[in-house]
Every structure is written in structure tokens, then in C-alpha cells.
Amino acid sequence: MQEFGDWDDGLEDEQPKVLKDTVPALENGWGRYGEYELVGNGKITNEFCGKYLGLKGCVRTDLHEKVTLEGENFEGKVYVQIVHHYCDKPSCPICFKSGWAVREADRIEQRLKEGRKHFGQIEHIVISIPSKDYGLSFPSLRKKALKVLSECGVIGGVMIPHAFRYSFKKNWYFSPHFHVIGFILGGYGRCRHCKGGNCYACDGFEGRVYRAYRENGYIVRALGERKTIFGTAWYQLNHASIRANVKRSHVATWFGICSYRKLKVTVEKHKALCPICNEELEKLYYMGEKRIVKDKNEHSYVASFVDDLLGSDGLPNWAVAHG
């Protein structure tokens, strides 16, 4: 049985702009249990959420004279991206996935990449709570999970809480667990490439995990090697859980060697880059005759596209918008 938050099929390593909704929509707005609530299951923040803001793109056609391996020719083409307004609230059903989760994943990636310089390979770890502890409060669950992670050799990272799992038989159901993206003492390579043996007697990560499970019933698993840290973080954030009725509920929290006190990182604002030439995108002004679909709810909407710089009359379709 496949369960969201507890299975790893590689989808989370795709970029959000090309990743389809991999988590089924909630039926009748359900998404709460006790003090927990799925992100994106609250009220819309304001009337501007998801509304069209403008166009960004790259008109540097002199840098676009290339043909991809698939045969797509970008000569004379402008790259265009449609920009929408997104709030920064995980509870907003319009903005949580394309706004909040994208920004949060970018910050997570920047901090972890800095940590990788000092602590080695970044790993994705899941710790599942035994049913005997389901009645504990969120702070108590997190504290206990951190203790178990420490015993298993997880020395630091970011923690993302999931109160629910999804199965095609049960739909959404309460099953608290935490996703951790961070670092393991001594790394996980030894266990990942192990050819077999007695894990219970081993002093590696899996040995520590087995012994911890015997003692407290918590299941800790290290998943496959990450292709992108951003993709992993974004995927886990867009079906994470927040504490209902809490004014500012922090979803991603840092611990251990990656805590704000121990790891100092200056997070830079994400720059939107052209996928063709890797230059920074600029605000654009459209002067052509085609209709650009700006409403995300329209069937023909696309978030980004390429278009001819010049129209059939030889005049520019696109220009950089100054001011």
C-alpha cells in the first residue's frame, strides 16, 4: 500500500513548476484532527492571493542561439514567466503550494547546502510515531522524536511534521510522523552500500535504528539519495501539518548542528533565472497581438513559455519594462 509521507517514488525531486498535484485533494475540506491541520486547509488570506501580477522573462536572444537535445530551437525566442501574488501563509489554500512552500524550500536548501560544507552528505530521514504516543501533544511528540533521532546518530537538520498519511484504501488518516532533511553522524553511505550482515550487532546507522526501535517502538528510516534538496523540501512541505488555531505556526524547525544558534547562514532572496541562458529575469512588456492566458483556472493556462521576439511585421513583441 502506497502512503504519502512514507513512500519515496522520486516525484519529490522534480521542480514544482513541472510537478503535478501528487497529493489528492481533500474531500469536503477535511484536513483536521485534534490540534493538527493540513497546510492549505485554512482560509484565503486576502483578495490578492493567486492574482496576476505581471510578466517576467528574458529577451537576450543573442544568448538563446541554441538547440536542445530534443531538437527545440530557441533562436530568436524570448522566455516568458507569468507572475502571481502569493502570501506567505502555510494555511492559505491558494498560496501554500506555489508561494509559501517554494519560499520555505528555497531557505531550507540554502541552509543545508551551507551545512553540507561542514557535515557531509544531506540525507532524508523519516521517523514514525508509535500508536502508544498518539495522545501526546505536538511539543511532547517533537521532543521525544528528537531524542530518538539523536540516539540514532541524526546530528542536525530541518524537521517537517506530518500528522496524516494517505492511502488509496483509507484516504487521509491520522498517523503522525516527521520528515527530517539533515545529517547523520558518520554518514549513511556505509549502510546504503552494505552487502548484508547482522544490523543489530553493527554500530552503523541501521544498527542504532534497530536498537532504538526495540527500546521505544519508533521507526526511523533513511530514504534514497536526494537529487535536489529544494525538490525534496518542497514536496514534503506541501502536505505537511500545522497546529490549528495557532496564530503563527512554524512548520519547518531546525535542530542540532543546524540550529540557528550553531549554523549561521545569510539567506539570500531567490533570483528567478532564465532556463535557457541562466541570466536573471526582468519585468517584460508585451506588445504583440496574441492573447496571453493569465488566469490559472483557465484550461489553456501555462506558467511559462517561449515566444518570438519579433512579430510577423518585423516589430518587437516583447520589451523590458522600465519603471
N, C-alpha and C positions, 0 to 999 in steps of 0.2 A: 504494500500500500504506500503510495507516494504522499508525503506530507510536506506542506510548505513550512519552511523554517527548520526542517530536519532532513532535507534531502538536497543533493547537490548535483544538478544536471548541466552545469556550465552556463546556464542562461544569465546568471547574475554577473558574468564577466563581460556582457555586452554593454555598450553605451546606452543610456536611457533614451536618446533620440531615435534609436532603431529598435529598442526593446519594446515589444508589445506588452499589454497587460497580462502578466503571468499569474497574478493573484485574482481569483474570481471575485466579481462584485458581491457586495453584501446584500443579502435578501432583506427587504423591508427595513433597511437602515440598521440592522442589528450589528452590534460590534462591541458590546459592553458586558462585563461580568464583574460584579463586586466593585472594586476600586479601579479596575482596568478598562481601557478603551482603545480600540484600534485607531491608529493615525488615520486622518482623513474622514473621521466619522462624526465630526462636530459641526458647528455652524459656519457658514461662509463669513469670512472676516468683514468684507465690505463690498460695495458695488463694483469696485475696480478689479477684483480678483479675476484673473484669466482674460481680461480685456486686452484688445490690440493696442500696442504702444507705438510701434514703428517698424522700420526695416533696417537691418544691418547687413553688411556684406563686404565684398572685396571687388574693386574694379581694376585691379592691377593685371590687366590682360597680358602684359608683357611677361609676367611671371607664370601665366597659365598655359603656355605653349607646350603642353604635354599630353600624351595619350596613355591611359591606364592599361593594365594587362588585360582588362576585359574589353578593350577597344574603344572606351569612351574618350572622345576628343574634347579638350577644354579650350582649344584655341579660340580666342575672341569671346570667351564666355565669362560672365560675371557670376560670382557665388552670392546667393541671397539667403538671409535668415529672417524669419518673421519673429518679432519680439512681442511678448505679452507681459502684462504686470502680474507679479506673484507676490503674495505676502510671505512672511517668514514664520507661519504658524503650522505646526505639525497636525493640528486638528482640522484645518480648513480642507474641505473635500475637493476644492478646485486646485489649490496651490500646493498641497502636501507633497505630491509626487514630482511635479515639474519645477517647483520653486524651492520649498524648504529642504527636501531630500537632496536635491542637486547641490545646493549651497553647503549643506552639512557634510555631504560626502566629499566635497572638494576640500573642506577644512580637515576632515579625517585623513584624507590622502596626504596632505601637506605635512601634518604632524607625524604620521607613521613613516613617511619617506625620510624625514629627518632622523627619526629613531632608528631606522634601518642602518644608518651610517655607523651607529654605535652598538646595536644589539643583534644584527644579523637578519635572517630571513623572517619576513612577515607571514604569519600563519592565521588561518581561520579556524576557530575552535567553537564548539557548541557544548554548553553544559545544561543538562536537563534535570529538572527538579523532581524528586520522588514524590509520590502522591501523599505520603505522610506529612509533607511540609506545605501542601497546597493552602492550608489555612493561615500561614504566616503572612504578615504584612509585607508590602513591597520592600521597605528598607531592611527588614529582617532577612528576606529572601536574598537580596543583593549581598548583604554582609556575609551570609552563610556560603553563598556561591563563591565569593571572593576568597574565602578561607580554603575551600576545596581546590580552587584553581591554583592558589599558592602552594598547596601540598603536592599538586601535580606538576609544579615547575613552570606555571604560566607567570612570568615575572612582570608583565605590564601590557597595557593596550587600551582599547576602547571597548566599552560594554554596551550592547544594544538589547534591551529587554523585549521579549515576545511572550505575551500572555496566552496566545492562541496558536493552534495549528489547524491546518486544513486538510481534509481527506475527501475523496470523491464519495465516500460512503457516509461520513458523519457531517460533512460540511464544516463550518467553523466550530471548534470545540476548545474548551479551556484546557491548556496544557503548558504551564509556564516553563520557559527556558531562556537562556541568554546566549546571544551570539557575541563572540569576542574576536576582534581582529588585533593581533598583537604578537608578542614574542614569547618563546619557550626557552627555558634555561638549557643551553647545550644544543638547541635547535631540534627539529623533528626529522631531519634527514636520515639519521641512524635508524629510526623506526620505519620511515617511509620506504627505505630500501632494504629492510631486513628480510632475509630469506626464510625466516621461521625459527622457532625456538620457544623456550619457556618464558613467556612475558611476565608471569608472576614473580619469577626469580631475577628478572632483569632490572637494572637501575635506570633504564631509559624512560622516556615519557609514557609509553604504553604500560610499562610495569608499574609506574606510580599511579596511573589511572585505574588499573585493575585493583590495586591495593586500596585506593580511596573508595572505590565502589563497594568493596567488601565491608568497609568500615561504616559508610554513611548512605549508600544507595544512590549517590549522584553519578549520573552517566556523563563522562567527558569524552568528546571525540574531536580529533583533528581532521579536517577535511582536506581535499586535494590542493595542490599548489595553485596559487592565485595567478590569473592572467592580468587583471587590473585591480588595484586596491579601490579605486573610485567605483568601479562597477560592482564590486562585492559590497561596499558600504551602502551604495545607493539602493541596491536590491534588498538588503536587509532592513534599511530604514523605511522603505515604502510599505512594509507590512509589520512594522514594529508596534509597540504598545506604549501608551502614555497613561498617567494616573488621572482619572476623571475628576472633575471639579477642583483641580489644582490650577491656579492662575498661570504659573509658568512651570510647565513640566518639562524637565530636561530629559531627552531620550538617550542620546549618546553621552556616556560619562567615562572619564579617564581614571586609570588606577595604576598603582605600582610605579615602575620606572618611567611610565608615560604620563604621569600626573602633571598637572600644570606647575606644581612646585618643583618637580625634578627635571622635566623636559621643557626647556624654553625654546619656543618656536614663534617666529613672526609670521603670521598667516597673511599672505598677500591676496588681494582681490583677484578672483579668477578672470583671466583675459580670454575673450572669445577670439579664436584664431580661424583663419581660412583653411579648410581641409585640403585645398589644392596647393597653396604656396606657403602656408603656415605664418602668414602675416596677420597682424591684428585687424579685426573687422572694424569698419567705420559706419556711421549713420549714412543711409542712402536715400536718394530722392528718385522716384520713378516717373518717367516722362513718356513711357510707351502707351500703347493702346490696349494691351491685354488686361483682362480683369484678374487681379490678384485676390485669391480667397484668403481672408483674414480671420474668419470665424472658425474656431477649432471644431465646432459642431457640424460644419458642413462636410459632406461626404468627400468632396474633392480637395479638402484642405491638406497641405503638406507643410511641415515646419521649415524646410529649407529646399532650395532648388538652384539650378543654374539657368541662366538666360543669356541671350545675345546682347552684347554691349550696344551694338548698333541695330537700328530698325531697318526695314526694307527701303526706307527713303534715305538711308545713309546717316541719319541723325541719331545722337545718343539716346538710348532707352534709360540709361542709368547715370547718375552723377552723385558725387559725395555731397551730403547735405551739411553745409557750414552754418554755424549759429543755431 
